[in-house]
Amino acid sequence: MNELEITELNGQRVLTTQQIADGYGAKTRTIVDNFNNNRNRFEEGKHFILLEGEYLRVFKRENENFGFAQNINKLYLWTEKGALLHAKSLGTDEAWDMYDILVDTYFKVQEEKQLPQTPEQQIALLAQGNVNLNKKVEQIENSVLDLTDRFGLPSNKAKVLQKKVASKVYMFTGGKYSNAHKKLGAKVFREFYKDLNNRFDVVKYSDIPLSRYDEATEYLDMWQPSFNTTLEIRGLNSQTSFDFEA
């Protein structure tokens, strides 16, 4: 495996089946057969990466120097752990010697390259770690908000809104025991919830997303019964005066 061509995928060094065979002094067919006979021991993503379709086409374009056949429809790339399993499968001194060389040179160079060498690089790595952590926290928070919105208002928020609605209706009808409330209270409740549900495009008020709870309470503060309903209330409670916005 003199002058080994460096093969990388997403920044990770890997080996082709041909490179494994050349380095371990074996035929490509032997490497393939060993893999098929021990398939349950090889884990995709850990020991090998399988490229197919568009991923394979892109990889072939970026690595034309390997001379991949144009008609291949899949390609196995072997990681350091995959190279170890192949060495174990062959069990020859030549395979083990080459594996040691791969670990000490081919794969180790990548690890050393990735480690921060200078204080500035180490500081940059720490800063990047904090950035990544903040992104993770933000992603989790967004996921929690998304789930919360999907399930609507929690029971405590729904009860608070329900009580506010009742107080608002009592205020408009002139009190819980007024003539207007006795005759029109249910109608005013229905009118409000219909308007609220239409405004927030929900079937029932408890389905309002938590992220819009403040908007819902603001809507409640500004809401008034329809003009005709207000006239009916005034007629039943002639002694009560209501401010009405035209």
C-alpha positions as CSV (number, residue, x, y, z in Angstrom):
1,M,0.0,0.0,0.0
2,N,2.7,2.4,-1.1
3,E,1.7,6.0,-1.5
4,L,-1.7,5.3,-0.2
5,E,-4.3,7.6,-1.7
6,I,-6.2,9.5,1.0
7,T,-9.9,8.8,0.9
8,E,-12.2,11.0,3.0
9,L,-16.0,11.2,3.4
10,N,-17.4,14.1,5.4
11,G,-14.0,14.7,7.0
12,Q,-13.6,11.1,8.0
13,R,-10.7,9.0,6.6
14,V,-11.9,5.7,5.1
15,L,-10.6,3.0,2.8
16,T,-12.0,1.4,-0.3
17,T,-12.3,-2.4,-0.6
18,Q,-9.5,-2.3,-3.1
19,Q,-7.2,-0.4,-0.7
20,I,-7.9,-3.0,2.0
21,A,-7.2,-5.8,-0.3
22,D,-3.9,-4.3,-1.6
23,G,-2.7,-3.4,1.9
24,Y,-3.5,-6.8,3.5
25,G,-2.1,-8.8,0.6
26,A,-5.5,-10.4,-0.3
27,K,-7.8,-10.5,-3.3
28,T,-10.7,-8.2,-3.4
29,R,-13.0,-11.2,-3.7
30,T,-11.6,-12.5,-0.4
31,I,-12.4,-9.2,1.3
32,V,-15.9,-9.2,0.0
33,D,-16.5,-12.9,0.9
34,N,-15.2,-12.3,4.5
35,F,-17.6,-9.4,4.8
36,N,-20.6,-11.4,3.5
37,N,-19.7,-14.4,5.8
38,N,-19.4,-12.2,8.9
39,R,-22.1,-9.6,7.9
40,N,-23.7,-9.7,11.4
41,R,-20.4,-8.4,12.9
42,F,-20.2,-5.4,10.7
43,E,-22.3,-2.4,11.7
44,E,-23.1,0.3,9.1
45,G,-21.9,3.7,10.2
46,K,-19.4,2.2,12.6
47,H,-17.4,-0.3,10.5
48,F,-18.4,0.8,7.0
49,I,-20.3,3.4,5.0
50,L,-22.4,2.3,2.1
51,L,-22.8,4.8,-0.8
52,E,-25.6,4.4,-3.3
53,G,-27.6,6.6,-5.7
54,E,-26.8,10.3,-5.7
55,Y,-24.3,10.0,-2.8
56,L,-22.3,7.5,-4.9
57,R,-22.4,9.7,-8.0
58,V,-21.1,12.7,-6.1
59,F,-18.4,10.7,-4.4
60,K,-17.2,9.3,-7.8
61,R,-17.1,12.8,-9.3
62,E,-15.0,14.1,-6.4
63,N,-12.6,11.1,-6.5
64,E,-12.1,10.5,-10.2
65,N,-8.5,9.5,-9.5
66,F,-9.6,6.2,-8.0
67,G,-10.9,5.1,-11.4
68,F,-14.2,3.7,-10.1
69,A,-16.1,1.7,-12.7
70,Q,-19.0,3.7,-14.2
71,N,-21.5,0.9,-13.8
72,I,-21.1,0.3,-10.1
73,N,-24.3,0.9,-8.2
74,K,-22.9,0.7,-4.6
75,L,-19.6,1.3,-2.9
76,Y,-18.4,0.2,0.5
77,L,-16.0,2.5,2.4
78,W,-14.3,1.0,5.5
79,T,-13.6,2.9,8.7
80,E,-10.7,2.3,11.1
81,K,-12.9,-0.2,13.0
82,G,-13.9,-1.8,9.8
83,A,-10.3,-2.3,8.8
84,L,-9.7,-3.9,12.2
85,L,-12.5,-6.5,11.5
86,H,-11.0,-7.3,8.1
87,A,-7.6,-7.9,9.7
88,K,-9.2,-10.2,12.2
89,S,-11.1,-12.1,9.5
90,L,-7.9,-12.6,7.4
91,G,-5.7,-13.3,10.5
92,T,-2.5,-13.1,8.5
93,D,0.7,-11.4,9.8
94,E,0.7,-9.2,6.7
95,A,-2.8,-8.0,7.4
96,W,-2.0,-7.3,11.1
97,D,1.3,-5.5,10.2
98,M,-0.5,-3.3,7.7
99,Y,-3.3,-2.6,10.1
100,D,-0.8,-1.3,12.7
101,I,0.7,0.9,10.0
102,L,-2.7,2.3,9.1
103,V,-3.5,3.1,12.7
104,D,-0.1,4.8,13.3
105,T,-0.1,6.8,10.1
106,Y,-3.2,6.9,8.0
107,F,-5.9,7.2,10.7
108,K,-3.7,8.8,13.4
109,V,-2.8,11.7,11.2
110,Q,-6.4,12.6,10.9
111,E,-6.9,12.5,14.7
112,E,-3.8,14.7,15.3
113,K,-5.0,17.1,12.6
114,Q,-8.3,17.5,14.4
115,L,-6.8,18.2,17.8
116,P,-6.2,21.9,18.6
117,Q,-2.4,22.6,18.6
118,T,-2.1,26.2,19.7
119,P,-3.7,28.1,22.6
120,E,-5.7,30.1,20.1
121,Q,-7.0,26.9,18.5
122,Q,-7.9,25.5,21.9
123,I,-9.8,28.7,22.8
124,A,-11.6,28.6,19.5
125,L,-12.6,25.0,20.2
126,L,-13.9,25.8,23.6
127,A,-15.9,28.8,22.1
128,Q,-17.2,26.5,19.4
129,G,-18.3,24.0,22.1
130,N,-20.3,26.8,23.8
131,V,-21.9,27.8,20.5
132,N,-22.9,24.2,19.8
133,L,-24.2,23.8,23.4
134,N,-26.3,27.0,23.0
135,K,-27.6,25.7,19.7
136,K,-28.6,22.4,21.3
137,V,-30.4,24.2,24.2
138,E,-32.2,26.4,21.7
139,Q,-33.2,23.4,19.6
140,I,-34.6,21.7,22.8
141,E,-36.5,24.8,23.8
142,N,-38.0,25.1,20.3
143,S,-39.0,21.5,20.4
144,V,-40.7,21.9,23.8
145,L,-42.5,25.0,22.5
146,D,-43.6,23.1,19.4
147,L,-44.9,20.2,21.4
148,T,-46.7,22.5,23.9
149,D,-48.4,24.4,21.0
150,R,-49.5,21.1,19.5
151,F,-51.3,20.1,22.7
152,G,-52.9,23.5,23.2
153,L,-53.4,25.3,26.5
154,P,-52.4,23.5,29.7
155,S,-55.3,23.0,32.1
156,N,-54.2,25.8,34.5
157,K,-54.1,28.4,31.6
158,A,-57.4,27.1,30.2
159,K,-59.1,27.6,33.6
160,V,-57.7,31.1,33.9
161,L,-59.0,32.0,30.5
162,Q,-62.4,30.4,31.3
163,K,-62.7,32.5,34.5
164,K,-61.8,35.7,32.6
165,V,-64.5,34.9,30.1
166,A,-67.1,34.4,32.8
167,S,-66.2,37.7,34.4
168,K,-66.4,39.4,31.1
169,V,-69.8,38.0,30.3
170,Y,-71.1,38.9,33.8
171,M,-69.9,42.4,33.3
172,F,-71.7,42.8,30.0
173,T,-75.0,41.2,31.1
174,G,-75.1,43.2,34.3
175,G,-74.2,40.5,36.8
176,K,-74.8,36.8,37.3
177,Y,-78.3,37.3,38.8
178,S,-79.5,40.0,36.4
179,N,-82.5,39.5,34.1
180,A,-80.3,39.9,31.0
181,H,-77.8,37.2,32.2
182,K,-80.6,34.8,33.1
183,K,-82.1,35.1,29.6
184,L,-79.1,36.0,27.5
185,G,-76.0,34.7,29.4
186,A,-75.7,31.4,27.5
187,K,-76.1,33.3,24.2
188,V,-73.3,35.7,25.1
189,F,-71.0,32.9,26.1
190,R,-71.7,31.1,22.8
191,E,-71.2,34.3,20.9
192,F,-67.8,35.0,22.6
193,Y,-66.5,31.4,22.1
194,K,-67.6,31.4,18.5
195,D,-65.7,34.6,17.9
196,L,-62.7,33.4,19.8
197,N,-62.5,30.1,18.0
198,N,-62.9,31.7,14.7
199,R,-60.2,34.3,15.5
200,F,-57.7,31.6,16.5
201,D,-58.9,28.9,14.0
202,V,-59.5,26.2,16.7
203,V,-62.5,23.9,17.5
204,K,-62.4,24.8,21.2
205,Y,-60.7,27.5,23.2
206,S,-58.4,25.0,25.0
207,D,-56.8,24.2,21.6
208,I,-55.3,27.7,21.4
209,P,-51.5,27.3,21.2
210,L,-49.8,28.3,24.4
211,S,-47.6,30.7,22.5
212,R,-50.7,32.7,21.6
213,Y,-52.2,32.7,25.2
214,D,-51.3,36.4,25.8
215,E,-52.9,37.3,22.4
216,A,-56.1,35.4,23.5
217,T,-56.3,37.3,26.8
218,E,-55.8,40.6,24.9
219,Y,-58.6,39.6,22.5
220,L,-60.8,38.9,25.5
221,D,-60.2,42.3,27.0
222,M,-61.1,44.0,23.8
223,W,-64.1,41.8,22.9
224,Q,-67.7,43.0,23.0
225,P,-71.1,41.3,22.2
226,S,-72.6,42.1,18.9
227,F,-74.7,45.2,18.4
228,N,-78.0,43.4,18.5
229,T,-77.1,41.4,21.6
230,T,-76.0,44.6,23.3
231,L,-79.4,46.2,22.5
232,E,-81.2,43.1,24.0
233,I,-79.1,43.4,27.2
234,R,-79.9,47.1,27.5
235,G,-83.6,46.4,27.0
236,L,-83.6,43.8,29.8
237,N,-81.4,45.8,32.1
238,S,-82.7,49.3,31.4
239,Q,-81.3,50.5,34.7
240,T,-77.7,49.5,33.7
241,S,-75.5,51.6,31.5
242,F,-73.0,50.1,29.2
243,D,-70.2,51.9,27.3
244,F,-70.3,50.7,23.7
245,E,-67.8,51.3,21.0
246,A,-69.6,52.1,17.7
